[in-house]
C-alpha cells in the first residue's frame, strides 16, 4: 500500500494500471483512494504515479475529508430511530432509545429495538449502534450457516471440516481445499433461501470441485429449485451494492 503524508495526516492509496486509461486520475470513495494510471507509468521519478499524487495533495486532502464528512452524516441517518436495516430480505425499522445500561442492546420484535447507554455522546452513537447491530446480525448468520451446512452435508453424505463466517470482498461463499465452508456474514440480510443457496452450493463442492453438469445435478439433489434461489440472490446483490 502506498501512502502520502499531508501535514499530520497519512493518506493511503492503491495504484491500478489500466490499458484503457489515457491519463492518471484519482478516485476517492469511502475508505479507499485509488490512483488509475496508464500501463507503463512509472511509480517513482519524473511523470510518475507518486509525483502525480504529490502534485494533487491539496485536492486529495480536501476530497478525502469531504467524503469522510458525507459518510459521517450518512451514518447519523442510517443508525437512528426511523431508519431501516435489512434482515433476511426485509427492511425493518430501528427504534433507538436512551437507557440506563452499560452497552448497546439490540432486541428484535418485528422491528429492531435498540437501547443506547446515556453516557454515549450523540457523535459516537451511530458507530456504537452499527457495531452492536453487526454483532447481532453475525450471531444470527452464524446460526443459519451451521444449520444450513448440517442439512446439506447430511443430504449429500459429506463431512465439511468446518463452517465459518467470512468478510470477503470477492465472494459470498467458498469451499476451500481444507474442506471448510466460508460464507459472508452479510448474507443474513438477504432472503433466507438465498443464504441457503450459497451454503448448499459450497457444500456441493465437497462432491465436485468444479461447475460441471455433475455438480449442478448434485446441487439439485440437495436443493431442488436452486435456480429460483440463485435468482433471488442475484436480485438482492444488485440492491445490496446500490445501497
C-alpha positions in Angstrom: 0.0 0.0 0.0 1.3 3.4 -1.0 0.9 6.5 1.2 1.3 10.2 1.3 1.8 12.4 4.4 -0.1 15.7 4.2 0.7 17.6 7.4 0.0 15.1 10.2 -2.5 13.1 8.0 -1.4 9.9 6.3 -3.5 9.0 3.2 -3.0 5.5 1.8 -3.8 4.8 -1.8 -3.8 1.9 -4.2 -2.5 2.0 -7.7 -4.2 0.3 -10.6 -2.7 0.3 -14.1 -5.2 0.2 -16.9 -4.7 -0.3 -20.6 -7.7 1.9 -21.3 -6.5 4.8 -19.2 -5.4 7.9 -21.2 -4.1 9.8 -18.2 -3.7 9.5 -14.5 -6.6 10.2 -12.2 -7.5 9.8 -8.5 -10.8 8.2 -7.4 -11.8 8.8 -3.7 -14.6 6.6 -2.3 -15.5 5.8 1.4 -12.5 4.2 3.0 -10.5 3.9 -0.3 -8.3 6.1 -2.5 -7.4 4.6 -5.9 -5.0 6.0 -8.5 -5.6 4.8 -12.0 -2.7 5.2 -14.4 -2.0 4.1 -18.0 0.1 0.9 -18.3 3.8 1.6 -18.3 3.5 4.7 -16.0 6.5 4.5 -13.5 5.8 4.5 -9.8 8.7 6.9 -9.0 10.6 9.6 -10.7 9.5 12.2 -13.3 5.9 11.9 -14.5 5.4 9.0 -12.1 2.4 8.0 -10.1 3.9 9.2 -6.8 4.8 12.6 -8.3 1.3 12.9 -9.7 -0.3 12.2 -6.3 2.0 14.6 -4.6 1.1 17.4 -7.1 -2.6 16.9 -6.2 -2.1 16.6 -2.4 -4.3 19.6 -1.5 -7.1 18.4 -3.7 -6.7 14.8 -2.3 -6.8 16.0 1.3 -9.9 18.1 0.7 -11.6 15.2 -1.2 -10.9 12.6 1.5 -12.2 14.9 4.2 -15.3 15.7 2.2 -16.0 12.0 1.7 -15.5 11.3 5.4 -17.8 14.2 6.3 -20.5 12.8 4.0 -20.1 9.3 5.4 -20.4 10.6 9.0 -23.6 12.4 8.0 -24.9 9.3 6.3 -24.1 7.2 9.3 -26.1 9.5 11.5 -29.1 9.0 9.2 -28.6 5.2 9.0 -28.4 4.4 12.7 -31.3 6.4 14.3 -34.9 6.0 15.1 -36.9 5.6 11.9 -34.0 4.4 9.8 -34.3 0.9 8.3 -31.8 -2.0 8.2 -32.2 -5.2 6.1 -32.6 -8.6 7.8 -33.5 -11.8 5.9 -34.6 -9.8 2.8 -36.9 -7.4 4.7 -36.2 -3.7 5.5 -37.0 -3.3 9.2 -37.4 -0.1 11.3 -35.0 0.9 14.1 -36.4 2.3 17.3 -33.4 3.8 19.2 -33.9 4.9 22.8 -31.5 6.0 25.6 -31.3 3.8 28.6 -29.5 3.3 31.9 -27.3 0.5 30.7 -23.6 -0.1 30.1 -23.6 -1.1 26.5 -25.8 -1.0 23.4 -28.5 -3.7 23.5 -30.4 -5.0 20.4 -33.8 -6.7 20.6 -35.8 -7.9 17.6 -39.6 -7.9 17.8 -41.0 -7.1 14.4 -38.5 -4.3 14.3 -35.1 -3.5 15.9 -35.4 -2.1 19.4 -32.0 -0.6 20.2 -31.2 0.7 23.7 -28.2 3.0 23.9 -26.3 4.0 27.1 -27.0 7.6 28.1 -23.2 8.0 28.5 -22.6 7.6 24.8 -22.4 11.0 23.1 -24.5 11.8 20.0 -21.4 11.9 17.8 -20.3 8.4 19.0 -23.8 6.9 18.9 -24.0 5.8 15.2 -20.8 3.9 15.4 -21.8 2.2 18.6 -25.2 1.2 17.2 -23.6 -0.1 14.0 -21.2 -2.3 15.9 -24.0 -3.7 18.0 -26.3 -4.4 15.1 -23.5 -6.0 13.1 -22.6 -8.2 16.1 -26.3 -9.2 16.4 -26.5 -10.0 12.6 -23.3 -12.0 12.7 -24.7 -14.1 15.6 -27.8 -14.9 13.5 -25.7 -15.5 10.4 -23.6 -18.0 12.3 -26.6 -19.9 13.5 -28.1 -20.0 10.0 -24.7 -21.1 8.5 -24.4 -24.0 10.9 -27.9 -25.2 10.3 -27.7 -25.0 6.5 -24.4 -26.7 6.5 -25.6 -29.6 8.6 -28.7 -30.0 6.5 -27.0 -30.2 3.1 -23.9 -32.1 4.3 -26.3 -34.8 5.6 -28.2 -34.9 2.4 -25.1 -35.3 0.3 -23.3 -37.6 2.7 -20.2 -35.4 3.1 -18.4 -34.0 6.2 -17.1 -30.4 6.0 -14.1 -29.7 8.1 -16.0 -26.7 9.4 -18.3 -23.8 8.6 -17.2 -20.2 9.2 -18.4 -16.7 8.5 -16.2 -14.5 6.3 -15.9 -10.8 5.4 -14.5 -11.5 1.9 -14.5 -8.6 -0.6 -14.5 -11.1 -3.6 -17.2 -13.8 -3.0 -20.2 -14.7 -1.0 -19.0 -18.2 -0.3 -16.1 -20.5 -0.8 -15.2 -24.2 -0.2 -11.5 -24.3 0.5 -9.0 -27.0 -0.1 -9.2 -27.5 3.7 -12.8 -28.5 3.2 -14.0 -25.6 5.3 -17.2 -23.8 4.1 -16.8 -20.0 4.4 -19.8 -17.7 3.8 -20.1 -13.9 4.0 -22.0 -12.9 7.1 -23.9 -10.2 5.3 -25.9 -12.9 3.6 -28.1 -12.8 6.7 -29.5 -9.6 5.2 -30.5 -11.5 2.0 -33.7 -13.6 1.7 -33.2 -16.7 3.7 -33.4 -19.1 0.8 -30.7 -17.1 -1.0 -28.4 -17.5 2.0 -29.2 -21.3 2.0 -28.4 -21.5 -1.7 -24.9 -20.2 -1.2 -24.3 -22.7 1.6 -25.7 -25.6 -0.4 -23.6 -24.5 -3.4 -20.4 -24.7 -1.4 -21.3 -28.0 0.3 -21.9 -29.4 -3.1 -18.3 -28.5 -4.0 -17.2 -31.1 -1.5 -18.5 -33.6 -4.0 -17.4 -31.9 -7.2 -14.7 -29.2 -7.2 -15.9 -27.6 -10.4 -19.1 -26.4 -12.1 -19.6 -29.4 -14.3 -23.0 -30.8 -15.2 -22.5 -33.3 -12.4 -22.0 -30.5 -9.9 -25.3 -28.9 -10.8 -27.0 -32.3 -10.6 -25.6 -32.7 -7.1 -26.8 -29.3 -6.1 -30.3 -30.1 -7.4 -30.3 -33.3 -5.4 -29.8 -31.4 -2.1 -31.7 -28.2 -3.0 -34.4 -28.6 -5.7 -35.3 -25.3 -7.1 -31.9 -23.8 -6.6 -32.3 -21.8 -9.8 -35.0 -19.6 -8.1 -32.9 -19.2 -5.0 -29.9 -18.1 -7.2 -32.1 -15.6 -9.0 -33.2 -14.1 -5.6 -29.6 -13.8 -4.6 -28.6 -12.0 -7.8 -31.5 -9.6 -7.4 -30.6 -8.9 -3.8 -27.0 -8.5 -4.7 -27.8 -5.7 -7.2 -29.9 -4.0 -4.5 -27.2 -4.5 -1.9 -24.5 -2.9 -4.0 -26.7 0.0 -4.7 -27.3 0.9 -1.1 
